[in-house]
Amino acid sequence: MYQLMSSALAAIAFFVASSSAIPVKAQTPPVRGYQPKATETARNLQIQDQQQKADPRRFDLKKYPVNESNATHWQDSLWAIGVLAPDDAYAVQALEKILQMTTAPNLSDPQKGIIDMAMQVGTELYTLKPEIYGTLQQYFLRTINYSSDSQWVALSLSALAKSPQQNMPPSKIDQLSLTLKQRFPKWQQDLHLQATLQAIQSDRLAITKPSQIPSLRDLLKWQITPQQPHMYVFCRPNREVLCLSLLKDRTGKFVKQGKQLWSNSLLLQSLRNLDWYFTNGRTPQGIYRMEGISLQPDDEFFHAYGQFSLVNLFVPFEDGVNSFLPNQKGKFTGNLKAYQALLPPSWRNYAPIQQTYWAGNVGRSLFRIHGSGAAIDFFRNKSAVVSSKNFTWNATLGCLSALEIYDNRGSLVKADMPRILDALNRVGKGKVEGYLIVVDIPSDSQEAVTVAEISQYLQ
């Protein structure tokens, strides 16, 4: 999907991308106990900035046409609506104005970038606040029936499939799915279309027959490459629930803290409530190369990442990695069979574990483990994205979120990144390197995965 970000978001993306060349030393920077951007005054100013950018007057199409010269203006304003999730009619109307352009001919790349943002924010608010943003349904239907952009079509069908059944019954979703296949005869060759249709069927099947995963024991004792640390992140299918990370050293032994296994909670949910195959969707399952850190030496990007270094994660086909496989330089460029060979035999035909392969194939990148300098209530739609039990964690645009919270005076209360960095530094002998594997454990449980739950497979 065409991706044109606001100047602030573009700067953040550049910061992360350019940092991948930093040497792989895993030293943890000193903890700054006070952050001026975390004070109550600074938090209020940040919200005021978002409110100004979401001002109804900024959505006047005559004054601000949707074109290249106004790209930053629209990106900033749409982002602000996504942050504030206002219940006002003007926000709905603003999204409607942009979404009606999905069927327009001869769009420029900057225009497509603005529509991308509106589609993602529209999906977020439609799926999480249908009572307010329900009128966007007609624009998603129009997109499915008439747009030539397969990714917008897939995003629209995905959004509608998440509607309450009284608004969009399964029979209607089946009809729309058939329309999609008829309009795009080669839909099986398009990841976004194919994965959307598969997700709809999988969600229905899971209601009557929970899916099964291969042997966790096989996965936990497997080494992708010898003498490499491995971090495992176990999640629930419901990504509002916290995930559990465990760490294995170079010799294949799980790291302990005292008599207990070392573990840390992470949140892998998408702010946009998007599936893994969409840009800014939730963190895909599968294998990541863990290599190096992105330094956070000042507070310029504090709100996005917090004050600590970020752990670099690379998916197949992604540039910037020194060696996805230790015995060959550069990124992973093999086929699916080569990716499957990195897994134990019992897991090679399990489709969900292949998500990072396909996500990298369509261009997803820049995954990180990082904290957050944003206030825990900065994203006003957060209660619909994250379980109330986990409200102190912030969801991301695809990264793995570690806890980092501050009080109203700007003092650090708790942060998990120093602990994560220290553990990686120890098992990597001064470097961050190895592999990270994300796995959803099928369950209806709304409780986080526990160490005891995984320990039974380590006997």
N, C-alpha and C positions, 0 to 999 in steps of 0.2 A: 504494500500500500504506500502511496506517496506520503512522505512524512516531512512536513515543513513546520518547524517549531517556532515559538516565540523567541525573542532574543535571549531571554533568561534561560529558557529550556535548552536552546541551542548551545549556550555557553556551558551549561551543565554537561550536555552530551559531549562537547568538545573536551571538557576537562577530563571526563572519564576515559574517552577514547585516547587522548594524548598521553594519559598516565600509564597506559599499558606497557610502555617501554621502560618504566622505572625498574631498576634492579630488584631482584626478588627477596631482598632482605626483609625479614618479618618483624623488625624491631617495633615495639609498641611505643608510640609517642607519649610524652608525659601528659597526665590527665590535668586539664585545666578545670578547676573546681567552679569557676565563675564564667558565665558566658553572657556578655552584654545583650546579645540578640535573643536571649531566653528570658529576659525580665518581663514582667507583666506589661510594662509600658511598651517594650519592643514588640511583644505579641499583639497588643492592641493596634499598634501602627501597621503591622503586617496585615491584619484583617481589614483595616481601613483602606489600605492599598488595594486589596482585592475588591472591596466594595466600590471603590472609585472606578476600577477597571470593568466592573459589572454594571455600571450605571446604565439605565435604559437608553439614555441619549447616545451611547456608543454603538447602538445596534440599528441606527438609521442607515438603510442601504443607499439612500440618495446622497447622504453626506459622506458615507464610508463605503463605496462600492467594493464588492468582493473581488479584489485584483491584487497584483503583486505589490503595488505601493502601499496597500493597507494590510498586508499579510501579518505583520507583527501586531498591529492593532487588533485584528480579529483573533489571532492566536491568544493574545493576552486576555481578551474579553471572554472568550470561550473557556479558557482555563479557569478564570475567576468564577464563572457559573458552575463549573464542575467542583470547585472548592467550596463555594457557599451553598450550593444546592437550594436556591431560593424557591419559595412556594408561590412566587408572584407570576402573574400571567405574562408579563413582559419577557421573562426568561424562556417560557415555552414558545412564545411567538418568535423570539430571536433564533431559537434552534430551528423552528419551522421554516424561517426565511432561508436558512442555509441548506437544510435537508431537501428542500424542493429543487435544489440545483443538481441533485444526483443524476437526473435524467437529461441535463442540459448538454448540447453538443459542443465540441471544440473547446473544452476546458483547458486552461493552461496548468502547468505543474503547480504554481503558487495557489491557484484556485482549488486544485485537487487537495493540496495540503490543508487548506482551511476547511474544506468539506470533511476530510479525514478527522480533524479535531472535533468537528460538530457531530459526526457519526459516533465517535467514541464517547463524547460527553452525553450525547443524546441517548445512547445505549445505557450508559451508567444510570442516568436519571429516570429513564423509562422503566428499566427493570427493577430499580430500587425504590422509586416513588411513583408507581403507576397511577395512583389517585390524582396526582398533580400533572404528570407528563404523559398521560394516556393518549392525548390527541396526536402524539408523534406516531402512533400506530399507522395512520393513513399514509405517512411519508415513507415508512418502512415498507408498506405494501406496494406503494408506487415504485419504490426502488427495485423490489423483487420483480415486478412485472415489466419494467421498462428500462432500467439502467443497464448500461453495457459494461460496467465495472464489476467484475465478479467478486471482488473483496467487499464492496459495499453491499452487494446482494447477500453474500454470506453473513455479514454482520447484521443485516436487517432480519434475516431469517432466524439467526441465533437470538436476537433480541425478542422477537415475537414468540419464539418457542419458550422463553422464560416468563411469558405473560401468565397471569392467573387464567385457569381454564375457562372461566366464565367470559373472559375477554377474547380468548383465542383457543378454542377447543382443539384437541388432537386431530380431528378430522380436517380442520382448516389448515393446520400445519402440514398434514399429509398432502393436501391439495397444493399448497405453496411449494412443497418439496418437489412435487411432480412438475410444476411450472418451471422451477429452477432447472431441472434435468432437461426439460424440453428446450429451454432457452439457451442452455449451455451443454450441447451434446457431449463435449469432452470434459464434463465435470469431474470425472474420475482422475484426470490429470492435473487438477487444480486443488492444491492442499486445502485452501480455505473452504471451498465448496464441499469437497469430499469429507473433511473433518467435521464440518458443521452438520452434515447429514448423518454421519456416524454418531456424533455426540447426541443428537436427538433420539436416535434409536437406542443408544446405550443408556441414556437417562430413563427411558421408558422401561427397558429390560431390568434395570437395577431395582425398580419398584417391586417387581415380583420375584426376581432372582438375583441376589447380590453377586457381583462378579468375584472371581477367584484369582489369586495371584500365584505364581510359581513358588517354590520353596525359598523362604527367607533364609533358611540355614545355608542353602547353596550360595545365595548372594553374599551373605556375610562372611563366608570363609574364602570367597573368591578374591584373587588379586588381578586387577586389570593389567597391571605391569608389576613385576617384582620390585621390591625395595622402594615402594612409593606409598606415602600416607594415603589413607582413604577416609573421607568424611561421608557419613550416611545421613540423609535427612528424610525422616518418615513423617508422612502427613495423612490426614483424613481427606477423603474426596471433597468434603466441605472445607474449603480453605479458609473459612472464617475461624476455624479451630487452629490452635497453635500446632506447629510441627516440632519434632524432636530430632536433634542432631547428636550423633555419636561419632567418635574419632578412633581410627585405627592407625598404629604407627607403621614404620617401614618394614617391620618384621611380621606384620599381620596380627599383632596383639592389640586388643582394644585398650585404650588409655583409661586409667582409673584415677580417681581423686580420693585418696584414702582407700577405703574398701569398696567404694561405689564406682560404677562406670562414670567417666566424664560425660556430661551431657549439657546441652544448651537448647533453650526454646527459640524458635524462629517463626516468623509469619511469612507465608508465601502467597498471600492473596493480592489480587489486582485492585487498585483504586477504581478502575473503570468497570469492574465486574465482568471482565472479558475472559474468554477461554484462552488456553495456552498458545494456540496457533495464530492469534491476532497480535499485532504490535501493541505493546503495553498490556498484554494479557497476563494471567497468572503464570507463575514460574513453571515451565515444562518439567515433566518427569524425565529421567534419563541421566546420561553421563555428561559431566562437565570436567574440563581440564582446569585445575586450580593452580594458578601460576602468578605469583607476585602480588604486590599491593599497589593501590593508587593512594598516594599521600594526600592528607588533608591538612596542610600546614597552616591555614588561616581560616577565618570564618566567612570567606566570600560565598561559599556554597553550604554554609552551616545548615540552613533550613532543609536542604535536600538530603544531606548525608550525616549530619552531626559532626562532632569534632575529631573523630578517630579515622584512621586509615581504613580503606575499603579493600576487601579481598577480591582479586580479579578471578572471574570464572569465564571460560570460553566454551562455546558449543562448536560442533563440527562445522567446517567451512568458514569459520570466523577468522578474519585477519587479526594480527597483533600478538598472537601467541608465539612464543619462541619455539616450543615443541609440544604439540598436542600429544604425540607419542614420543617418549624419551629417545627412542632409537631412530627418529627421523625429525629433521628440522621443519619448522613451519606448521601451518594449520592442517587439520585432518581433511583430506580430499578424497577418501575412499568411498566406495559404494555402500549400500545398506548391509551387504554381507560382511564387509570389513568392519563395520560398526558392531554388528551382531557378534563378531568374533571376540570383541572386548568383554562380552558377558558370559556368565556360566551357561553351559548348554541348555539347562532347563529354562533359561530366561530369553533365549534368542528369538523365539517366535511370539513373545509377549508384546503386543503392539504398544501399550502405554509407555514402556521403557524406551521406546524408540522416538519419543517426542522431541528430545533435544536434537536428534539427527534431522528431523523434518523441519523443526523451527530454524535451525541453522541454514538449512537448504533454501528457505524462503527469506532469509536475511535478518532474522532476529539476532541480537547481539547485545553487548555491554551489560551482561548480568554481573551482579556484585553481591557480596554480603556487606551490609552497611547498617549503621545506626540511623538516627533521625534527629535533626535539630528543630523540626516543626513541633509546635505544641500538640499535645495529645488530642485536643479538640479543634485543631486547625481545619481539618476536612469535615465540614458540617454534615455530610451525609455518612459519616463514618459508622454510626450505629447500625446502618443497614448493610455495611460491608464487612465489619469485624464483629465477632461475638462480644457481648458486653463483658464477658469474663476477661477478654484480652484487650480492653480498651486502651491500655497504656502502650500497646504496639501500634505503629502506623503501617498501613498497607503501602505498596509501592507500584511502580509501573513495570513490574516483572522481576525485580531483585528480591533477595532474601533479607528480610528486615529483622534487625536485632534491637533489643530493648535499649532505649536511651531517653531518660526523662530528667526534667529540671523543675525546680520549684519556681514560685513567682518572683523570687529575687535573682533568678538566673543561676542558682547553684545546682551543680550536678547531684542528682539523687541516686541514680543507678544507671549503669551502662554495662552491656555485655561484650562490646567489641574488644576491650582490652583483654578480657579473659579468653576470647576466641583467638585473638592474635597471639597471645602468649602460648596457648596450646599448640597452635600451628607452628610457631617458632620452635618449640621443643621437639615435636615429631619430625620437623623438617631440618633440624640441625642448623638453624639460622636462616632458613629459606621457607617461603610459602610455595609449596609445590605438591602435586599429587592429583587426586581425583575426588570429585564430589558426586554422589549419586542420590537423586531425588526419587522417592517411591511413595505412591499413595497406597495405604493399606485399606482395602474396602471394608467399610463398617458404617452402620447407622449411628454410631456413637458420636455425641457432640462433645466428648471429652478429649483432651489432648492425648496423643500417643505417649505412653509411659516407658520408663526404663525397664520396669518389670515385664511389660508386654513384649519387649524385644529380647530381654535376657533369656527367655526360654529357648530361643533359637541359637544361643551361644554355647549351649552345653556340649 
